[in-house]
């Protein structure tokens, strides 16, 4: 392995909700929403990441907010290219510096076309080489699951746009499945409930805030149950701005069907395991990663529907990015787990 390749690598986790970039020596250098504010007339980005998110609901005519990724897959290639350039600008001193090899992740069921689209988004903005690994492998290597010791284990990555479930045994991934449901689906379910019950349309930011408030953990649970939650949206009849007051129980009920689908993906994958491996997973538990794993309420609802014990990894939202960073520091392993497009 050439030494210059080993010293010019970076980890880029381009997710549905956030883009995270890790440098092998400097650690995390970027963690922002994977959004682009696009000038439609000029075809250029006027804001990226956190700056683009702050513009939601305040856009002048001629600008729009684009999401580069849906369900873990690149769905807007131009937005993905813009975010990829933004990411690489954080790990190289200038755009004229030596090009970077990027280690990145894709859902376990990505097609060859989808993998190549991700690769091209990075290559076209200056990456020298792109190594794509399954997101669940990256999360496991990032400290979520010690599968390299040969023991059996199971991981469920609860992302914003999808749920990836993977089974590991004898130091490798032996089964995997993906379902296009995640935190975004929960927000959509909450927004749909408010639309039906209150005739008010919520934006994505308001729906997410309402979902988080209605499923809060700890002391906030009692407060949320006693006091209705506020959300501001547009009344469907008058088209005027309106504040609605929603009970936490309504929010939680709206989320239950989505969580049932997530639990179904975990149960189905677990059911395909041989008996001995299933027993080992039942003993160790299913490890949860992704941002949604931080919600104790969501974990408790999933636990009601899954026979095996569930537990959240430490800092579950960054396990994939940390695993990619580990692979960026040891590129031979990155190639070992690479997805072949």
Secondary structure as UniProt FT lines:
FT   HELIX           3..6
FT   STRAND          9..14
FT   STRAND          18..23
FT   TURN            24..26
FT   STRAND          27..33
FT   STRAND          35..39
FT   TURN            40..43
FT   STRAND          44..48
FT   HELIX           50..54
FT   TURN            55..57
FT   TURN            61..62
FT   STRAND          63..67
FT   STRAND          69..70
FT   TURN            71..72
FT   STRAND          73..74
FT   HELIX           77..89
FT   TURN            90..91
FT   TURN            95..96
FT   STRAND          101..106
FT   TURN            108..109
FT   HELIX           112..123
FT   TURN            124..126
FT   STRAND          129..134
FT   HELIX           135..139
FT   HELIX           140..144
FT   HELIX           147..149
FT   STRAND          153..158
FT   STRAND          163..169
FT   TURN            170..171
FT   STRAND          172..179
FT   HELIX           183..198
FT   STRAND          200..201
FT   HELIX           204..214
FT   HELIX           219..226
FT   STRAND          229..235
FT   TURN            236..238
FT   STRAND          241..246
FT   HELIX           248..271
FT   HELIX           275..284
FT   STRAND          286..289
FT   HELIX           291..294
FT   HELIX           296..305
FT   STRAND          310..312
FT   TURN            314..315
FT   HELIX           316..318
FT   HELIX           319..329
FT   HELIX           331..337
//
